[in-house]
Amino acid sequence: MRLRRGMTFQDSDEDLMLRAGRGDTGAFEVLVERHQHAVVGTAAKMLGFTDGAEDIAQTVFLRAWKSAPRYRPEAKFTTWLMTITRNLVFNEFRRRNRSRLEPLEPSATASEDSPARQIADPSQPPAGAQVTSRELTRAIDRALAALPEKPRMALILRRYEDMPYEEIAKALEVSVPAVKSLLFRARTLLKEQLAEYL
């Protein structure tokens, strides 16, 4: 990452955001570079597909930039950013549920990696092992997408973003015991849905 003039690797997210609030676009660019993958990844995991995740991430950072002058470092920057992400993802869920125009997954017949198009590669593991791995990945994605919004978000932030319970609680606007309960519920539901693979 190329550092902007007057910035170091030690600059905290909060300091950079305060500078962004004073109009420092370079400081904000550093924040985007640091956190764009986490925001896109979280949005994609929450939605169950990558379509729209980058658009949501773009909107997250646009809202963060517009809110920069009012930003106060009362919580970690990542917690504040994930709260914006959560709100936008939940709004997207509601919009999609109302319209019901887009399927969550492409149809299997339209998939380019359907079995009819595959050619055996002797350097790869046996076809059965590949299918099992692919099926497991799809089953996990489906099970994750089937979770209710808050348990899913709690699990994604904990498992994929490695956020502590306290930060997840602030991002979801719940208590730490509620986060633990959400995580327990999410894990229980996942185990039930993935029982045949475990």
VEXGURO-735469 format. One record per residue: x, y, z of N, C-alpha, C, O in turn. Coordinates in steps of 0.02 Angstrom, whole numbers, padded with zeros to 5 digits, always signed. Last residue first. Layout:
<pts>
XYZXYZXYZXYZ;...
</pts>
This chain:
<pts>
-01079-01688+00416-01035-01689+00475-01020-01760+00496-00984-01770+00545;-01170-01692+00316-01100-01683+00296-01052-01689+00354-00992-01695+00344;-01293-01703+00375-01273-01757+00330-01200-01752+00308-01171-01801+00285;-01302-01583+00449-01294-01647+00484-01269-01701+00437-01227-01742+00457;-01323-01453+00415-01265-01486+00385-01252-01555+00414-01198-01583+00405;-01431-01410+00488-01436-01410+00415-01379-01447+00381-01387-01471+00325;-01381-01424+00619-01441-01461+00598-01444-01465+00522-01458-01519+00494;-01274-01334+00616-01262-01406+00628-01320-01448+00606-01311-01502+00578;-01343-01213+00597-01297-01238+00546-01284-01313+00554-01283-01350+00505;-01414-01204+00718-01451-01210+00655-01406-01237+00599-01428-01278+00558;-01304-01191+00806-01351-01247+00813-01389-01259+00748-01396-01315+00725;-01247-01072+00762-01208-01134+00758-01253-01195+00763-01243-01245+00728;-01352-00981+00791-01327-00990+00723-01290-01056+00715-01301-01092+00666;-01363-00995+00932-01420-01011+00888-01396-01025+00816-01417-01073+00785;-01237-00949+00970-01258-01017+00988-01315-01040+00942-01315-01096+00916;-01246-00818+00922-01195-00864+00895-01213-00936+00909-01205-00979+00866;-01349-00768+01001-01356-00768+00928-01307-00818+00897-01325-00855+00851;-01288-00780+01128-01350-00817+01113-01361-00823+01037-01379-00876+01012;-01185-00690+01113-01169-00760+01127-01229-00805+01111-01222-00860+01086;-01262-00573+01096-01217-00596+01042-01201-00670+01052-01204-00709+01004;-01321-00565+01221-01364-00576+01162-01322-00600+01103-01345-00642+01064;-01211-00537+01302-01245-00602+01310-01291-00617+01250-01298-00675+01230;-01185-00406+01247-01137-00461+01236-01170-00529+01248-01159-00575+01209;-01334-00333+01171-01287-00344+01226-01239-00401+01209-01251-00439+01162;-01343-00241+01014-01369-00288+01064-01317-00295+01119-01263-00267+01115;-01303-00182+00892-01344-00145+00941-01381-00192+00988-01441-00185+01000;-01214-00236+00807-01283-00261+00802-01332-00226+00849-01392-00238+00847;-01100-00167+00847-01120-00165+00776-01193-00187+00768-01228-00160+00726;-01093-00201+00983-01104-00131+00963-01129-00127+00891-01173-00088+00875;-01073-00340+00973-01131-00314+01010-01146-00242+00990-01204-00224+00981;-00951-00343+00907-01011-00370+00873-01074-00342+00906-01122-00324+00872;-00871-00291+01008-00880-00253+00946-00941-00277+00907-00977-00237+00878;-00882-00394+01105-00902-00325+01122-00914-00283+01059-00962-00245+01056;-00829-00509+01042-00900-00505+01059-00924-00434+01071-00978-00414+01049;-00713-00463+00909-00730-00483+00977-00805-00474+00991-00839-00435+00957;-00705-00528+00742-00720-00473+00787-00735-00499+00857-00767-00551+00864;-00667-00604+00630-00633-00614+00694-00644-00556+00742-00599-00536+00779;-00729-00612+00510-00695-00549+00524-00659-00550+00592-00624-00502+00609;-00779-00743+00513-00741-00721+00455-00703-00656+00467-00651-00645+00436;-00836-00763+00643-00798-00816+00609-00753-00789+00554-00695-00809+00549;-00897-00639+00681-00854-00677+00727-00808-00724+00688-00748-00725+00700;-00969-00597+00570-00922-00551+00601-00873-00588+00647-00815-00569+00652;-01046-00713+00547-00999-00689+00496-00946-00643+00527-00887-00649+00513;-01123-00720+00665-01078-00774+00647-01026-00752+00596-00967-00770+00602;-01196-00599+00657-01153-00613+00715-01101-00666+00698-01042-00659+00714;-01267-00621+00538-01219-00566+00542-01170-00578+00600-01110-00567+00592;-01347-00731+00577-01300-00736+00521-01246-00683+00524-01187-00697+00515;-01424-00679+00683-01377-00733+00696-01325-00741+00640-01267-00755+00653;-01491-00575+00604-01445-00558+00658-01398-00616+00676-01338-00605+00684;-01567-00648+00498-01518-00594+00486-01468-00585+00543-01407-00586+00530;-01572-00830+00505-01602-00764+00514-01547-00710+00512-01489-00725+00524;-01499-00935+00377-01501-00911+00446-01538-00844+00449-01536-00805+00402;-01482-00965+00245-01547-00980+00275-01554-00955+00347-01609-00954+00374;-01350-00939+00217-01400-00893+00188-01469-00904+00220-01510-00858+00221;-01294-01051+00279-01279-00984+00304-01332-00935+00281-01355-00893+00319;-01342-01151+00195-01360-01152+00266-01348-01083+00297-01389-01060+00337;-01281-01115+00074-01354-01116+00079-01376-01113+00153-01423-01077+00170;-01145-01128+00110-01171-01063+00087-01247-01060+00093-01274-01009+00115;-01144-01264+00140-01127-01215+00192-01155-01147+00173-01184-01112+00215;-01174-01316+00014-01219-01330+00071-01207-01280+00127-01254-01257+00159;-01064-01274-00060-01131-01249-00077-01180-01259-00020-01222-01216-00006;-00965-01349+00006-00961-01276+00004-01029-01246-00011-01049-01197+00021;-01013-01478-00020-01008-01455+00049-01005-01378+00050-01038-01347+00092;-01000-01483-00159-01066-01490-00129-01066-01463-00057-01113-01429-00036;-00862-01474-00169-00903-01423-00199-00973-01424-00168-01002-01371-00153;-00826-01594-00104-00801-01530-00079-00845-01472-00105-00862-01427-00067;-00892-01686-00186-00907-01683-00115-00886-01616-00086-00923-01585-00048;-00830-01662-00309-00901-01649-00303-00920-01642-00229-00958-01598-00211;-00700-01704-00279-00713-01635-00299-00786-01617-00289-00802-01563-00265;-00721-01839-00249-00695-01795-00197-00707-01722-00214-00723-01683-00170;-00765-01886-00374-00809-01891-00316-00786-01845-00260-00828-01814-00226;-00651-01869-00456-00711-01828-00467-00757-01829-00406-00786-01777-00389;-00494-01869-00367-00549-01903-00401-00612-01859-00403-00624-01818-00359;-00389-01721-00388-00418-01775-00348-00475-01808-00386-00502-01778-00432;-00291-01698-00541-00338-01675-00489-00362-01735-00448-00357-01792-00470;-00221-01752-00644-00181-01722-00590-00225-01698-00532-00199-01679-00480;-00314-01795-00738-00282-01845-00696-00241-01815-00639-00227-01850-00590;-00466-01726-00761-00396-01705-00759-00360-01753-00712-00374-01753-00652;-00609-01742-00862-00568-01769-00808-00495-01747-00816-00467-01750-00870;-00707-01603-00894-00663-01653-00924-00616-01677-00869-00587-01636-00834;-00875-01544-00882-00809-01558-00852-00772-01612-00890-00802-01661-00914;-01001-01529-00930-00949-01491-00963-00879-01507-00936-00829-01484-00964;-01082-01606-00848-01081-01621-00920-01024-01586-00956-01002-01610-01008;-01074-01548-00719-01038-01609-00734-01033-01625-00809-00983-01654-00830;-01049-01369-00730-01093-01426-00723-01056-01489-00747-01013-01485-00790;-00987-01247-00729-00949-01304-00704-00994-01365-00693-00979-01407-00650;-01076-01153-00770-01024-01173-00818-00985-01233-00794-00952-01267-00834;-01250-01169-00741-01182-01166-00714-01131-01190-00765-01141-01241-00798;-01377-01187-00779-01342-01131-00811-01269-01128-00789-01230-01088-00815;-01423-01289-00700-01415-01303-00771-01376-01248-00807-01346-01260-00859;-01434-01231-00574-01380-01280-00585-01370-01293-00660-01313-01306-00681;-01463-01055-00570-01487-01123-00579-01429-01169-00596-01381-01149-00629;-01386-00956-00441-01400-00970-00512-01423-01042-00518-01406-01085-00478;-01474-00908-00293-01420-00947-00325-01437-00955-00399-01495-00961-00417;-01578-00823-00263-01518-00820-00221-01459-00857-00253-01401-00838-00243;-01656-00736-00400-01644-00797-00361-01580-00789-00320-01534-00753-00340;-01748-00586-00400-01683-00617-00412-01676-00680-00370-01688-00678-00310;-01875-00545-00364-01860-00552-00435-01795-00590-00448-01788-00621-00500;-01931-00509-00242-01927-00580-00259-01912-00591-00333-01933-00641-00363;-01966-00387-00182-01970-00394-00255-01969-00467-00277-02003-00486-00325;-01956-00408-00044-02016-00377-00072-02023-00392-00146-02077-00407-00171;-01831-00464-00032-01888-00503-00011-01954-00474-00037-02001-00511-00051;-01753-00358-00076-01756-00419-00116-01815-00462-00097-01847-00493-00139;-01775-00266+00029-01791-00248-00040-01799-00310-00083-01846-00315-00122;-01725-00338+00138-01796-00319+00137-01818-00302+00065-01872-00321+00044;-01591-00350+00101-01633-00409+00113-01706-00391+00106-01744-00426+00071;-01554-00214+00101-01553-00252+00038-01595-00316+00043-01630-00334-00004;-01563-00187+00237-01607-00152+00190-01611-00189+00124-01665-00194+00094;-01458-00269+00280-01527-00284+00302-01577-00249+00257-01629-00278+00241;-01352-00200+00219-01367-00270+00200-01438-00288+00220-01474-00319+00181;-01358-00076+00285-01368-00079+00213-01385-00150+00189-01427-00159+00145;-01332-00115+00419-01394-00080+00401-01408-00085+00326-01465-00098+00306;-01204-00174+00408-01262-00213+00430-01327-00180+00408-01371-00213+00381;-01126-00063+00370-01132-00122+00326-01195-00162+00343-01233-00181+00300;-01137+00015+00485-01162+00041+00421-01174-00017+00373-01226-00020+00340;-01072-00074+00570-01141-00055+00585-01174-00026+00522-01232-00042+00507;-00946-00079+00517-00987-00139+00511-01060-00125+00529-01105-00161+00506;-00902+00050+00555-00908+00033+00484-00953-00029+00474-00993-00030+00428;-00901+00037+00694-00943+00088+00663-00955+00071+00589-01011+00077+00564;-00803-00062+00705-00871-00074+00731-00920-00026+00699-00974-00046+00678;-00693+00003+00651-00720-00057+00617-00790-00073+00641-00832-00096+00602;-00670+00105+00745-00692+00123+00678-00723+00062+00643-00774+00069+00609;-00735+00076+00909-00684+00064+00857-00713+00081+00789-00772+00071+00776;-00826+00217+00976-00815+00145+00967-00760+00137+00916-00740+00185+00883;-00806+00351+00974-00833+00322+01035-00828+00246+01035-00826+00215+01087;-00747+00455+00884-00719+00389+00898-00741+00360+00965-00699+00345+01008;-00866+00526+00781-00834+00531+00846-00810+00461+00864-00848+00413+00860;-00912+00609+00631-00884+00549+00663-00851+00567+00730-00814+00615+00736;-00955+00714+00556-00991+00702+00619-00962+00643+00658-00986+00629+00713;-00877+00709+00440-00874+00769+00483-00907+00760+00551-00890+00795+00599;-00914+00576+00390-00849+00590+00419-00847+00653+00462-00817+00652+00516;-01026+00547+00320-01034+00552+00392-00969+00573+00427-00969+00587+00487;-00979+00535+00191-01027+00588+00205-01035+00600+00280-01049+00656+00301;-00898+00421+00210-00868+00485+00190-00914+00543+00207-00893+00595+00232;-00996+00325+00241-00943+00340+00290-00911+00408+00274-00898+00448+00319;-01067+00323+00121-01100+00347+00182-01049+00365+00236-01057+00415+00272;-00966+00270+00041-00995+00335+00024-01029+00365+00086-01022+00425+00100;-00947+00147+00100-00893+00197+00104-00917+00267+00085-00892+00316+00111;-01073+00089+00072-01048+00093+00141-00995+00148+00146-00999+00191+00190;-01074+00092-00067-01122+00133-00031-01101+00142+00042-01109+00196+00070;-00975-00003-00090-00967+00065-00116-01013+00113-00079-00993+00169-00061;-01036-00115-00034-00974-00089-00005-00962-00016-00028-00941+00026+00012;-01143-00131-00123-01157-00115-00053-01095-00085-00020-01099-00036+00016;-01071-00163-00237-01113-00104-00237-01128-00082-00166-01127-00022-00150;-01014-00283-00196-00969-00226-00209-01009-00161-00211-00984-00109-00190;-01129-00361-00184-01087-00349-00125-01041-00289-00136-01031-00249-00090;-01195-00385-00304-01219-00332-00261-01175-00316-00202-01182-00262-00173;-01153-00551-00306-01188-00498-00342-01214-00446-00293-01250-00462-00247;-01111-00651-00220-01067-00593-00228-01101-00536-00266-01080-00478-00260;-01219-00722-00094-01193-00719-00163-01153-00655-00169-01160-00609-00129;-01265-00707+00031-01264-00775+00005-01239-00778-00067-01239-00832-00096;-01267-00591+00104-01316-00597+00050-01319-00668+00023-01370-00688-00005;-01162-00615+00195-01230-00602+00219-01282-00614+00165-01335-00642+00178;-01055-00630+00109-01074-00686+00152-01146-00677+00178-01184-00724+00182;-01053-00502+00050-01062-00562+00009-01085-00621+00051-01130-00658+00030;-01028-00421+00163-01089-00412+00124-01104-00474+00082-01161-00497+00079;-00901-00470+00199-00957-00475+00246-01024-00468+00209-01070-00506+00221;-00826-00437+00084-00833-00506+00107-00892-00516+00153-00929-00565+00147;-00835-00296+00083-00861-00336+00026-00874-00408+00048-00926-00437+00033;-00772-00270+00207-00841-00248+00195-00872-00288+00138-00929-00312+00144;-00645-00326+00190-00687-00349+00245-00760-00330+00232-00805-00370+00246;-00598-00253+00081-00607-00325+00074-00652-00353+00129-00693-00397+00116;-00592-00120+00131-00639-00137+00078-00650-00212+00072-00706-00234+00059;-00500-00078+00229-00561-00113+00250-00608-00135+00194-00660-00165+00208;-00386-00015+00176-00379-00060+00234-00441-00105+00242-00434-00163+00261;-00437+00067+00075-00390+00013+00058-00385-00038+00114-00381-00098+00101;-00514+00154+00155-00547+00112+00105-00501+00053+00087-00524-00004+00084;-00411+00216+00229-00463+00177+00263-00498+00130+00214-00512+00072+00231;-00344+00281+00125-00308+00230+00164-00359+00185+00200-00351+00124+00201;-00443+00372+00087-00422+00320+00039-00385+00264+00075-00393+00205+00058;-00444+00455+00198-00502+00412+00186-00484+00357+00137-00508+00301+00144;-00322+00519+00183-00334+00479+00243-00392+00431+00232-00390+00373+00253;-00349+00587+00063-00296+00537+00065-00304+00490+00125-00295+00430+00120;-00445+00681+00096-00465+00624+00055-00413+00569+00055-00430+00510+00049;-00483+00771+00226-00423+00738+00202-00442+00675+00162-00453+00622+00191;-00588+00837+00290-00582+00843+00217-00520+00810+00187-00506+00819+00128;-00605+00810+00419-00581+00878+00405-00566+00886+00330-00537+00936+00310;-00635+00678+00414-00688+00724+00434-00670+00797+00423-00713+00840+00417;-00511+00626+00393-00559+00626+00337-00616+00674+00351-00641+00707+00306;-00463+00638+00522-00432+00678+00469-00479+00682+00408-00486+00734+00377;-00544+00542+00581-00549+00612+00604-00518+00659+00553-00544+00714+00541;-00496+00431+00513-00565+00452+00503-00576+00524+00527-00613+00562+00495;-00366+00422+00562-00377+00434+00491-00448+00459+00477-00458+00502+00435;-00394+00395+00696-00358+00457+00678-00370+00473+00604-00381+00531+00586;-00458+00270+00681-00494+00325+00710-00461+00392+00693-00496+00440+00676;-00357+00190+00631-00417+00202+00590-00454+00264+00615-00478+00305+00576;-00194+00260+00666-00253+00219+00683-00311+00236+00636-00313+00290+00606;-00039+00248+00592-00099+00290+00599-00159+00245+00612-00173+00199+00574;+00066+00165+00564+00041+00165+00633-00022+00208+00642-00054+00204+00694;+00108+00188+00439+00070+00126+00449+00039+00124+00518-00009+00088+00530;+00077+00365+00417+00120+00307+00430+00075+00246+00438+00014+00250+00443;+00071+00518+00325+00039+00460+00356+00089+00405+00365+00137+00398+00327;+00128+00620+00253+00109+00635+00322+00075+00577+00357+00052+00585+00414;+00064+00568+00097+00109+00612+00133+00083+00626+00203+00025+00642+00213;+00008+00397+00099+00001+00467+00080+00048+00509+00122+00070+00488+00175;+00084+00244+00049+00063+00290+00101+00057+00361+00074+00097+00382+00033;+00029+00109-00042+00067+00171-00046+00039+00219+00006-00021+00233+00008;+00042-00059+00000+00000+00000+00000+00044+00062+00000+00091+00066+00039;
</pts>
